[in-house]
Amino acid sequence: MRPACRFSGTSPAAIVYVVRKLIWECRTIGQFVLEIITRKFVLTGAAVAVLVTLTNVILAGANDYVFEPVKTEIKSSNVATIAVRLRHKRSEKPVTDAVIVQMRIVMAHDGGAEMDAAFVPLASPEPGVYAFMAPLTMAGSWFLSIVAKVPGEPETVVGKINFRVTP
């Protein structure tokens, strides 16, 4: 005995109509699936871009920052002002919320001993600039060793800046 056919006794026009409707339904479902897959790829790409950006930010270390002198020549004085700029190397933006944890100003004599100078922190003249007052009465080459803690960075940022004191 033959199994009963679902379309037995149905007109060919009705069968064509049902087949066309099924094809249309499959296309609609296919487009829907394609849209879902496309959205997933777009969201995945966006997530990867965010992760790469966050990784660069998270892995930014002390080497991503640099201290620069505002002036390389300073006039000798009992109240000379030394100003340094701390900036992020990649973005070139000034770092405004760093905390200076250590600083040393030293005059290196040619063939002689080093001379330390005391310093007093001053108010920042502009964003990312850290200023100090020190008695720099002797003309010559000096260097500033400075250590800062940048919020969010596990390591401290260390800088060595050479400058010249003129009479």
Residue frames as a rotation matrix with the C-alpha (Angstrom) as fourth column:
MET 1
0.576 0.817 0.000 0.00
0.817 -0.576 0.000 0.00
0.000 0.000 -1.000 0.00
ARG 2
-0.227 -0.633 0.740 1.23
0.601 -0.689 -0.405 3.46
0.766 0.353 0.536 -0.88
PRO 3
-0.551 0.030 -0.834 1.59
0.748 -0.425 -0.509 6.05
-0.370 -0.904 0.212 1.87
ALA 4
0.537 0.830 0.148 -0.96
0.830 -0.490 -0.266 8.80
-0.148 0.266 -0.952 1.70
CYS 5
-0.530 -0.681 0.505 0.31
0.769 -0.637 -0.052 11.98
0.357 0.361 0.862 0.08
ARG 6
-0.477 0.297 -0.827 -0.49
0.543 -0.641 -0.543 15.23
-0.691 -0.708 0.145 1.73
PHE 7
-0.585 0.190 -0.789 -1.27
-0.531 -0.824 0.196 16.85
-0.613 0.533 0.583 -1.56
SER 8
-0.911 0.287 0.295 -3.29
0.408 0.719 0.563 14.01
-0.051 0.634 -0.772 -3.05
GLY 9
0.020 0.985 0.169 -6.42
1.000 -0.017 -0.019 15.35
-0.015 0.169 -0.985 -4.53
THR 10
0.221 -0.017 -0.975 -5.08
0.281 -0.956 0.081 18.92
-0.934 -0.292 -0.207 -4.44
SER 11
0.948 0.178 0.265 -5.03
0.302 -0.229 -0.925 20.96
-0.104 0.957 -0.271 -7.59
PRO 12
0.122 -0.963 0.241 -1.67
0.972 0.067 -0.225 21.76
0.201 0.261 0.944 -9.20
ALA 13
0.124 -0.039 0.991 -2.35
0.148 -0.987 -0.057 25.50
0.981 0.154 -0.117 -8.81
ALA 14
0.915 0.242 0.323 -2.73
-0.279 -0.199 0.939 25.06
0.292 -0.949 -0.115 -5.05
ILE 15
0.670 -0.737 -0.089 0.54
0.700 0.588 0.406 23.11
-0.247 -0.335 0.909 -4.91
VAL 16
-0.048 -0.677 0.735 2.34
0.768 -0.495 -0.406 25.86
0.638 0.545 0.544 -6.88
TYR 17
0.473 0.303 0.827 0.89
-0.199 -0.878 0.436 28.47
0.858 -0.371 -0.355 -4.51
VAL 18
0.995 -0.099 0.027 2.10
0.002 0.284 0.959 26.56
-0.102 -0.954 0.282 -1.42
VAL 19
0.367 -0.917 0.154 5.59
0.929 0.371 -0.008 26.03
-0.049 0.146 0.988 -2.93
ARG 20
0.002 -0.330 0.944 5.90
0.424 -0.855 -0.300 29.73
0.906 0.401 0.139 -3.80
LYS 21
0.750 0.337 0.569 4.80
-0.340 -0.541 0.769 30.67
0.567 -0.771 -0.291 -0.29
LEU 22
0.867 -0.485 -0.113 7.39
0.414 0.576 0.705 28.28
-0.277 -0.658 0.700 1.20
ILE 23
0.069 -0.867 0.493 10.12
0.931 -0.122 -0.344 29.75
0.359 0.483 0.799 -1.01
TRP 24
0.212 0.073 0.974 9.13
0.000 -0.997 0.074 33.27
0.977 -0.016 -0.212 0.04
GLU 25
0.966 0.165 0.200 9.13
-0.204 0.010 0.979 32.19
0.160 -0.986 0.044 3.72
CYS 26
0.587 -0.809 -0.042 12.59
0.789 0.559 0.257 30.64
-0.184 -0.184 0.966 3.31
ARG 27
-0.046 -0.587 0.808 13.92
0.632 -0.644 -0.431 33.84
0.773 0.491 0.401 1.73
THR 28
0.529 0.323 0.785 12.49
-0.322 -0.779 0.538 35.91
0.785 -0.538 -0.308 4.58
ILE 29
0.979 -0.203 0.001 13.98
0.091 0.444 0.892 33.55
-0.182 -0.873 0.453 7.17
GLY 30
0.334 -0.904 0.267 17.30
0.935 0.282 -0.215 33.58
0.120 0.321 0.939 5.28
GLN 31
0.069 -0.259 0.964 17.39
0.219 -0.938 -0.267 37.39
0.973 0.230 -0.008 5.24
PHE 32
0.827 0.299 0.477 16.56
-0.386 -0.315 0.867 37.43
0.409 -0.901 -0.145 8.95
VAL 33
0.810 -0.583 -0.059 19.37
0.513 0.658 0.551 34.95
-0.282 -0.476 0.833 9.70
LEU 34
0.103 -0.791 0.603 21.75
0.851 -0.244 -0.465 36.98
0.515 0.561 0.648 7.52
GLU 35
0.364 0.098 0.926 20.86
-0.189 -0.966 0.176 40.16
0.912 -0.240 -0.333 9.43
ILE 36
0.985 -0.001 0.173 21.49
-0.169 0.202 0.965 38.41
-0.036 -0.979 0.199 12.75
ILE 37
0.520 -0.847 0.109 24.86
0.840 0.530 0.115 37.08
-0.156 0.032 0.987 11.57
THR 38
0.074 -0.467 0.881 25.83
0.540 -0.724 -0.429 40.52
0.838 0.507 0.199 10.21
ARG 39
0.668 0.231 0.707 24.90
-0.393 -0.697 0.599 42.17
0.632 -0.679 -0.375 13.49
LYS 40
0.938 -0.347 -0.023 26.93
0.225 0.555 0.801 39.60
-0.265 -0.756 0.598 15.40
PHE 41
0.214 -0.905 0.367 29.98
0.957 0.119 -0.265 40.27
0.196 0.408 0.892 13.22
VAL 42
0.163 -0.099 0.982 29.57
0.118 -0.986 -0.119 44.04
0.980 0.135 -0.149 13.62
LEU 43
0.869 0.201 0.453 29.19
-0.405 -0.238 0.883 43.69
0.285 -0.950 -0.125 17.40
THR 44
0.756 -0.654 -0.028 32.16
0.603 0.679 0.419 41.33
-0.255 -0.334 0.907 17.54
GLY 45
0.069 -0.738 0.672 34.27
0.789 -0.371 -0.489 43.79
0.610 0.564 0.556 15.54
ALA 46
0.397 0.143 0.906 33.23
-0.273 -0.925 0.265 46.64
0.876 -0.353 -0.329 17.82
ALA 47
0.992 -0.027 0.119 34.05
-0.105 0.315 0.943 44.53
-0.063 -0.949 0.310 20.89
VAL 48
0.446 -0.886 0.123 37.49
0.895 0.443 -0.055 43.71
-0.006 0.134 0.991 19.48
ALA 49
0.044 -0.402 0.915 38.14
0.389 -0.836 -0.386 47.41
0.920 0.373 0.120 18.77
VAL 50
0.706 0.260 0.659 37.15
-0.463 -0.535 0.707 48.32
0.536 -0.804 -0.257 22.33
LEU 51
0.926 -0.376 -0.034 39.37
0.295 0.663 0.689 45.57
-0.236 -0.648 0.724 23.76
VAL 52
0.189 -0.895 0.404 42.37
0.896 -0.011 -0.444 46.70
0.401 0.446 0.800 21.71
THR 53
0.162 -0.069 0.984 41.85
-0.062 -0.996 -0.059 50.28
0.985 -0.051 -0.165 22.87
LEU 54
0.877 0.222 0.426 41.46
-0.425 -0.054 0.904 49.23
0.224 -0.974 0.046 26.49
THR 55
0.740 -0.667 -0.088 44.51
0.669 0.718 0.192 47.00
-0.065 -0.201 0.977 26.27
ASN 56
-0.012 -0.752 0.659 46.59
0.606 -0.530 -0.593 49.94
0.795 0.392 0.463 25.04
VAL 57
0.321 0.196 0.927 45.28
-0.469 -0.817 0.335 52.07
0.823 -0.542 -0.170 27.89
ILE 58
0.984 0.096 0.152 45.73
-0.179 0.485 0.856 49.33
0.009 -0.869 0.494 30.49
LEU 59
0.586 -0.808 0.058 49.21
0.808 0.588 0.039 48.43
-0.066 0.024 0.998 29.29
ALA 60
0.537 -0.413 0.736 50.30
0.010 -0.869 -0.494 52.05
0.844 0.272 -0.463 29.16
GLY 61
0.471 -0.453 -0.757 53.26
0.872 0.369 0.322 52.15
0.133 -0.811 0.569 31.48
ALA 62
0.499 -0.364 -0.787 55.67
0.340 -0.753 0.563 54.63
-0.797 -0.548 -0.252 32.89
ASN 63
-0.573 -0.785 0.236 57.50
0.499 -0.105 0.860 54.70
-0.651 0.611 0.452 29.55
ASP 64
-0.070 0.639 0.766 54.42
0.967 -0.146 0.210 56.24
0.246 0.755 -0.608 27.92
TYR 65
0.922 0.341 -0.181 55.05
0.383 -0.870 0.310 59.51
-0.051 -0.355 -0.933 29.75
VAL 66
-0.042 -0.964 0.264 57.80
0.892 -0.155 -0.424 62.07
0.449 0.218 0.866 29.45
PHE 67
0.534 0.044 -0.844 58.99
0.540 -0.786 0.301 65.08
-0.651 -0.617 -0.443 31.43
GLU 68
0.131 -0.484 0.865 60.13
0.869 -0.365 -0.335 68.06
0.478 0.795 0.373 29.37
PRO 69
-0.560 -0.339 -0.755 61.66
0.685 -0.703 -0.192 71.35
-0.466 -0.625 0.627 30.52
VAL 70
0.677 0.736 -0.014 59.52
0.637 -0.595 -0.490 74.43
-0.369 0.322 -0.872 29.94
LYS 71
0.836 -0.543 -0.081 62.78
-0.524 -0.744 -0.416 76.42
0.165 0.390 -0.906 29.67
THR 72
0.695 -0.659 -0.289 66.24
0.598 0.752 -0.276 74.96
0.399 0.019 0.917 29.16
GLU 73
-0.504 -0.834 0.227 67.96
0.522 -0.503 -0.689 78.14
0.689 -0.229 0.688 30.40
ILE 74
0.659 0.654 -0.370 67.19
0.668 -0.284 0.688 79.70
0.345 -0.701 -0.624 33.75
LYS 75
0.184 -0.564 0.805 68.60
-0.203 -0.823 -0.530 82.95
0.962 -0.065 -0.266 35.11
SER 76
-0.460 -0.444 -0.769 70.52
0.621 0.459 -0.635 82.46
0.635 -0.770 0.065 38.37
SER 77
-0.113 0.492 0.864 68.65
-0.561 -0.749 0.353 83.60
0.820 -0.445 0.361 41.47
ASN 78
-0.921 -0.109 0.375 67.91
-0.387 0.378 -0.841 82.70
-0.050 -0.919 -0.391 45.08
VAL 79
-0.196 0.937 0.288 64.31
-0.229 0.242 -0.943 82.19
-0.953 -0.251 0.168 43.96
ALA 80
-0.765 -0.148 -0.627 64.74
-0.639 0.051 0.768 80.71
-0.082 0.988 -0.133 40.47
THR 81
0.239 0.910 0.339 61.71
-0.671 0.407 -0.620 78.98
-0.702 -0.079 0.708 39.01
ILE 82
-0.909 -0.411 -0.075 62.11
-0.363 0.687 0.630 75.58
-0.207 0.600 -0.773 37.38
ALA 83
0.127 0.991 0.038 59.11
-0.754 0.121 -0.646 74.35
-0.644 0.053 0.763 35.41
VAL 84
-0.930 -0.359 0.078 58.64
-0.240 0.757 0.608 70.94
-0.277 0.547 -0.790 33.79
ARG 85
-0.005 0.926 -0.378 55.84
-1.000 -0.011 -0.014 69.60
-0.018 0.378 0.926 31.65
LEU 86
-0.725 -0.096 0.682 54.57
-0.171 0.984 -0.044 66.03
-0.667 -0.148 -0.730 32.02
ARG 87
0.011 0.735 -0.678 52.79
-0.972 -0.152 -0.179 64.68
-0.235 0.661 0.713 28.97
HIS 88
0.366 0.211 0.906 51.53
-0.011 0.975 -0.222 61.40
-0.931 0.072 0.359 27.59
LYS 89
-0.609 -0.782 -0.130 53.72
-0.131 -0.063 0.989 60.49
-0.782 0.620 -0.064 24.59
ARG 90
-0.680 0.333 0.653 51.06
0.709 0.526 0.470 59.00
-0.187 0.783 -0.594 22.30
SER 91
0.328 0.933 0.145 48.24
0.945 -0.323 -0.058 61.47
-0.007 0.156 -0.988 22.85
GLU 92
-0.488 -0.628 0.606 50.54
0.578 -0.753 -0.314 64.49
0.653 0.197 0.731 23.41
LYS 93
0.516 0.756 0.402 48.13
0.114 -0.527 0.842 65.57
0.849 -0.389 -0.358 26.16
PRO 94
-0.428 -0.649 0.628 49.43
-0.557 -0.358 -0.749 67.11
0.712 -0.671 -0.209 29.38
VAL 95
-0.109 0.326 -0.939 49.09
0.652 0.737 0.180 65.06
0.750 -0.592 -0.293 32.55
THR 96
-0.092 0.173 0.981 47.39
-0.324 -0.936 0.134 67.32
0.942 -0.305 0.142 35.07
ASP 97
0.718 0.539 0.441 46.77
-0.578 0.109 0.809 65.04
0.388 -0.835 0.390 38.03
ALA 98
0.268 -0.715 -0.646 50.20
0.382 0.694 -0.610 63.54
0.885 -0.083 0.459 38.70
VAL 99
0.993 -0.048 0.112 51.71
-0.122 -0.349 0.929 63.71
-0.006 -0.936 -0.352 42.17
ILE 100
0.243 -0.970 -0.029 55.40
-0.412 -0.076 -0.908 64.53
0.878 0.232 -0.418 42.42
VAL 101
0.961 0.152 -0.231 56.79
0.105 0.572 0.813 62.04
0.256 -0.806 0.534 44.94
GLN 102
0.402 -0.885 -0.235 60.50
0.619 0.074 0.782 62.78
-0.674 -0.460 0.578 44.69
MET 103
0.907 -0.167 0.387 62.69
0.217 -0.602 -0.769 65.49
0.362 0.781 -0.509 43.23
ARG 104
0.391 -0.853 -0.345 66.37
0.586 -0.058 0.808 66.28
-0.710 -0.518 0.477 43.28
ILE 105
0.974 -0.177 0.142 68.16
-0.014 -0.671 -0.741 69.22
0.226 0.720 -0.656 41.72
VAL 106
0.523 -0.852 -0.009 71.88
0.512 0.306 0.802 68.75
-0.681 -0.425 0.597 41.33
MET 107
0.807 -0.434 -0.400 74.69
-0.589 -0.639 -0.494 70.84
-0.041 0.635 -0.772 39.87
ALA 108
0.780 -0.586 0.218 77.43
0.581 0.808 0.094 68.71
-0.232 0.054 0.971 38.44
HIS 109
0.582 -0.691 -0.429 80.83
-0.559 -0.723 0.405 70.38
-0.591 0.004 -0.807 38.70
ASP 110
0.749 -0.432 -0.503 83.32
-0.326 0.421 -0.846 69.44
0.577 0.798 0.174 36.05
GLY 111
-0.125 -0.845 -0.519 85.59
0.134 0.504 -0.853 67.02
0.983 -0.176 0.050 37.89
GLY 112
-0.780 -0.156 0.606 84.06
-0.519 -0.380 -0.765 67.98
0.350 -0.912 0.216 41.25
ALA 113
-0.868 0.492 -0.062 81.44
0.415 0.652 -0.635 66.78
-0.272 -0.576 -0.770 43.67
GLU 114
-0.313 0.854 0.415 77.70
0.600 -0.161 0.784 67.19
0.736 0.494 -0.462 43.13
MET 115
-0.997 0.082 0.012 75.83
-0.066 -0.688 -0.723 70.01
-0.051 -0.721 0.691 44.86
ASP 116
-0.372 0.928 -0.033 72.20
0.909 0.371 0.188 69.58
0.187 0.040 -0.982 45.94
ALA 117
-0.913 0.218 0.345 69.71
-0.246 -0.969 -0.038 72.42
0.326 -0.119 0.938 46.09
ALA 118
-0.657 0.753 -0.048 66.48
0.401 0.295 -0.867 72.56
-0.639 -0.589 -0.496 48.09
PHE 119
-0.864 0.431 0.262 63.21
0.100 -0.362 0.927 73.30
0.494 0.827 0.270 46.32
VAL 120
-0.654 0.750 -0.099 59.72
-0.084 -0.201 -0.976 74.57
-0.752 -0.630 0.195 47.07
PRO 121
-0.520 0.525 0.673 56.69
0.848 0.413 0.332 73.47
-0.103 0.744 -0.660 44.99
LEU 122
-0.855 0.279 -0.437 54.77
-0.281 -0.958 -0.060 76.30
-0.435 0.071 0.898 43.28
ALA 123
0.186 0.975 0.122 51.27
-0.138 0.149 -0.979 76.51
-0.973 0.165 0.162 41.85
SER 124
-0.267 -0.240 0.933 50.97
0.778 0.518 0.356 75.13
-0.569 0.821 0.048 38.33
PRO 125
-0.613 -0.013 -0.790 51.13
-0.237 -0.950 0.200 77.96
-0.753 0.311 0.580 35.76
GLU 126
-0.130 0.598 -0.791 49.28
-0.985 0.012 0.170 75.85
0.111 0.801 0.588 33.16
PRO 127
0.776 0.512 0.368 47.79
-0.565 0.824 0.046 72.34
-0.280 -0.243 0.929 32.88
GLY 128
0.914 -0.401 -0.054 50.43
0.355 0.859 -0.369 69.62
0.194 0.318 0.928 33.01
VAL 129
0.105 -0.899 0.425 53.20
0.001 -0.427 -0.904 71.99
0.994 0.095 -0.044 34.15
TYR 130
0.776 0.008 -0.630 54.81
0.612 0.230 0.757 71.45
0.151 -0.973 0.174 37.53
ALA 131
0.364 -0.605 0.708 56.82
-0.062 -0.774 -0.630 74.37
0.930 0.185 -0.319 38.87
PHE 132
0.602 -0.302 -0.739 59.34
0.796 0.303 0.524 74.63
0.066 -0.904 0.423 41.69
MET 133
0.798 -0.414 0.437 61.39
-0.382 -0.910 -0.163 77.38
0.465 -0.037 -0.885 43.27
ALA 134
0.701 -0.650 -0.294 65.04
0.713 0.616 0.335 76.68
-0.037 -0.444 0.895 44.10
PRO 135
0.707 -0.545 -0.450 68.14
-0.306 -0.810 0.500 78.71
-0.637 -0.216 -0.740 44.98
LEU 136
0.587 -0.515 0.625 70.13
0.796 0.510 -0.327 78.37
-0.151 0.689 0.709 41.78
THR 137
0.836 -0.272 -0.477 72.84
-0.137 -0.944 0.298 80.96
-0.532 -0.184 -0.827 42.37
MET 138
-0.215 -0.973 0.080 75.68
-0.201 0.124 0.972 79.24
-0.956 0.193 -0.223 40.52
ALA 139
0.429 0.287 -0.856 75.84
-0.870 -0.124 -0.477 79.37
-0.244 0.950 0.197 36.75
GLY 140
-0.720 -0.694 -0.006 76.45
-0.654 0.675 0.342 76.13
-0.233 0.250 -0.940 34.96
SER 141
-0.378 0.544 -0.750 74.84
-0.420 0.621 0.662 72.82
0.825 0.565 -0.006 34.04
TRP 142
-0.571 0.338 0.749 72.24
-0.724 0.223 -0.653 71.40
-0.388 -0.914 0.117 36.38
PHE 143
-0.672 0.488 -0.557 70.00
-0.160 0.639 0.753 68.41
0.723 0.595 -0.351 36.17
LEU 144
-0.268 0.733 0.626 66.66
-0.959 -0.141 -0.246 67.68
-0.092 -0.666 0.740 37.69
SER 145
-0.897 0.101 -0.431 65.72
0.046 0.990 0.136 64.16
0.441 0.102 -0.892 38.69
ILE 146
-0.494 0.813 0.308 61.96
-0.864 -0.419 -0.278 63.90
-0.097 -0.404 0.910 39.18
VAL 147
-0.944 0.278 -0.176 59.62
0.262 0.959 0.108 61.03
0.199 0.056 -0.978 40.06
ALA 148
-0.564 0.819 0.103 55.84
-0.826 -0.555 -0.100 61.27
-0.024 -0.141 0.990 39.74
LYS 149
-0.776 0.471 0.419 52.88
0.326 0.869 -0.373 59.01
-0.540 -0.154 -0.828 40.38
VAL 150
-0.754 0.581 -0.306 50.29
-0.602 -0.425 0.676 59.15
0.262 0.694 0.670 37.59
PRO 151
-0.211 0.751 0.625 46.83
-0.685 0.343 -0.643 57.96
-0.697 -0.564 0.442 38.69
GLY 152
0.796 0.602 -0.062 45.98
-0.500 0.596 -0.628 54.59
-0.342 0.530 0.776 37.18
GLU 153
0.410 -0.742 -0.531 49.60
-0.485 0.316 -0.816 53.68
0.773 0.592 -0.230 36.47
PRO 154
0.935 -0.056 -0.350 51.20
0.294 0.674 0.678 50.93
0.198 -0.737 0.647 38.58
GLU 155
0.059 -0.993 -0.104 54.72
0.995 0.067 -0.078 52.29
0.084 -0.099 0.992 38.05
THR 156
0.464 -0.006 -0.886 56.11
0.290 -0.944 0.159 55.70
-0.837 -0.331 -0.436 38.87
VAL 157
0.827 -0.186 0.531 57.22
0.477 -0.268 -0.837 57.98
0.299 0.945 -0.133 36.04
VAL 158
0.336 -0.815 -0.472 60.88
0.560 -0.230 0.796 58.96
-0.758 -0.531 0.379 36.26
GLY 159
0.862 -0.066 0.503 62.43
0.414 -0.481 -0.773 61.87
0.293 0.874 -0.387 34.43
LYS 160
0.056 -0.878 -0.475 65.88
0.727 -0.291 0.622 63.42
-0.685 -0.380 0.622 34.18
ILE 161
0.830 0.300 0.471 66.05
0.537 -0.657 -0.528 66.90
0.151 0.691 -0.706 32.74
ASN 162
-0.274 -0.945 -0.179 69.18
0.937 -0.304 0.170 68.89
-0.215 -0.121 0.969 31.97
PHE 163
0.814 0.444 0.375 69.06
0.522 -0.843 -0.134 72.67
0.256 0.304 -0.917 32.07
ARG 164
-0.279 -0.944 0.174 71.53
0.816 -0.329 -0.475 75.53
0.506 0.009 0.862 32.22
VAL 165
0.655 0.350 -0.670 71.67
0.673 -0.673 0.307 78.32
-0.344 -0.652 -0.676 34.77
THR 166
0.081 -0.590 0.803 73.00
0.738 -0.506 -0.446 81.57
0.670 0.629 0.394 33.33
PRO 167
-0.627 -0.401 -0.668 74.46
0.763 -0.490 -0.422 84.54
-0.158 -0.774 0.613 35.29
